[in-house]
């Protein structure tokens, strides 16, 4: 939003919303994945049959929800009811879509996406209105954005 706020040449079209999303490194995710899979497995080392109830197993519930956010809702339920913890980890760790997203192609430490949405004329009344309307939302979003 920096350019929309008035630093770009007036009359030039600029993005209304801009974001830079930096994903965690694959090695960091694999360490986190190991812990999450442990939390959704029983003390016997097998996957829970369904999402644990938050009031009975908060860590297991949170881990299940996190894994569904990354791998898709219902993904864990596709495993056999007595799936071994190591087998669950190995299959999720090998997921090509997640591996690709967390592996930068340019040799950087992390994969970064730059996103833009909407256009307004720099310096216009519409641009000033958008900056004011989005400032509060952007601050709230910045406080809650977590990228895998």
N, C-alpha and C positions, 0 to 999 in steps of 0.2 A: 503493500500500500504506500510505500515511500513516494513513488512517483505520482500517485494519485493526489497525495497531499500537497503538491505544488512544486516539486523539484524538476518535473519534466517540462519540456517546452509546451506552452499552451497550444491547444489544437491537436496535439498528438494523441492517438488512442493508446490507453494503458489498461492493464488488467485491473478489474475491481478487486479480485481476490488473488493472492499469491501465497503459495506454501512451499516449504522445503521440508520434505519428509526424509529423515535419516533412519534407516533400519539398523538394527543391531547386527553385529557380525555373526556369521554362521556358527563359528566355534562357541560364541557366547550363548546363542540359541540352543545349541546341542547340550550344553551344560544345564541350561534352564529346563529344557525338555526332559532330561533325565529326572530332575526333581519333581516336575509336574506329573510324569508317569508314575513315579513312586507314590505320589499323593493320591492318585486315582486307583491304586491297587491295594488289595488287602494285605494283611500281615503275612498271608500265605504266598504272596508274590503273584497274585492273579488279578486281572482287571475286574473292577466292580461291574455289576450287571447294568447299572444305570447311574445317572448323576447322583452322587451322595447328597443327602439333605443338608442344607447349610446349618441347621440347628443341631445336627448330630456330628457332622464332620466338615467344619468350615474350610479347612485346607483342601480336603478332597473335592468339595463343591467348587471352590474357587479354581482349582487346577482343571477340573472337568470343563468349566465354562471357558477358561482361557484356551484350552486345547480346541474346543469347538469354534472359538473365534478365529483361530489360526487355520484349522483343518476343515472346518465346515460342520454345521449342526448335524448330528447323527453319525458323525465319522467314527466315534469310539464304539457306538452300538453295533457297528459292522463287524467288530471282532467277536470271536466266540466268547461265550460267557466266562469261560475259564482260561482265557488267553494269558499266556505267560508274560510277566512284566518286561522281560528282555525282548520278546517277540514284538510286543506293542511298541517299545522304544525303537527297535530296529526298523520297523515298517514306517513309523512316523518320521524318523530321522532321514529316511531315504526318499521321502516325498519330493518329487522333482519340482513341483511348483514352488514350494517353500525354499528349497535349496537354491533355485534360480533367483528368487526374490532377494535372498540374503547373500548372494555372491555377486559382488560388483564385477562388471566386465572390463572396467578401465584400470584395474590394479589398485584401486583405492581401498582403504580399510573397511568402509561400509558402503552399501548401495544407497544412493540418494536419488529421490525423485523430486523434480521441480514441477509444480502444478500451477496453472493459471486458469481463471474462470471469469467470464464477463469482460466487457470493454466499456470504457467511458472516455470522454475527451478530457485530457489533462487540464486542470485549472478551471473546469466548468462548474456550474452550480450543482450539477448532478454528481460530479466527482466529490465535491465537498460533502454533499448529503450522504453518499455511500461511505465516505471515511467516517463520518459521525455515527452512522447506523451500524457499521461493522466493528468499530473499535471495542465496544463492550463485548460483543460476541467473540472477537478474536482473542481478547484477554482470557475469556472463559475457556475457549477451545485450547489455547496454549497451555493452560493449566491442566487439561485433562487428556491431551493427546499422548498416546503411548503406541509406539510402533514396534512391531516385532522385528 
